[in-house]
Amino acid sequence: MEADDELCLCFHVTWRKVLNYIRIHQVQLPSQLHECGGAGTGCGWCRKQLERLTNQCRESPPSADEIEEWLRARTPNKAQYAEGRATYRKSIGDQPRD
C-alpha cells in the first residue's frame, strides 16, 4: 500500500493522514481516529486496520520520512484491500455508493 492510497474508502482518508494523525495526536485508542476525517465511521471495513495501526504505532510510530517503507512492510496491496472491502460490504448487505 502507498501512503496516499485510501485507508478509509468511505471518507477518502489516506494511510498517510491516519499515521500522521496517530503520531501528532498520540492516539491511544482506535476510536479516537473518528476525528481524523471520519475514518472508521462509514461501512466499518477499515476499523480493523485502524486498530492494528493504533496498536503498532502506540510505542513507535513511523516518522514522516519512514511512512512509505513502513506501510509496504505491513499492509496488503491496493487491489487486495479493495477486493476485501467489496466482499465485506456484500456480507453486511451494504449497497455500493455511486
Secondary structure, 3 states (H helix, E strand, C coil): CCCCCEEECCCCEEHHHHHHHHHHHCCCCHHHHHHCCCCCCCCCCCHHHHHHHHHHHCCCCCCCCCHHHHHHHHCCCHHHHHHHHHHHHHHCCCCCCC
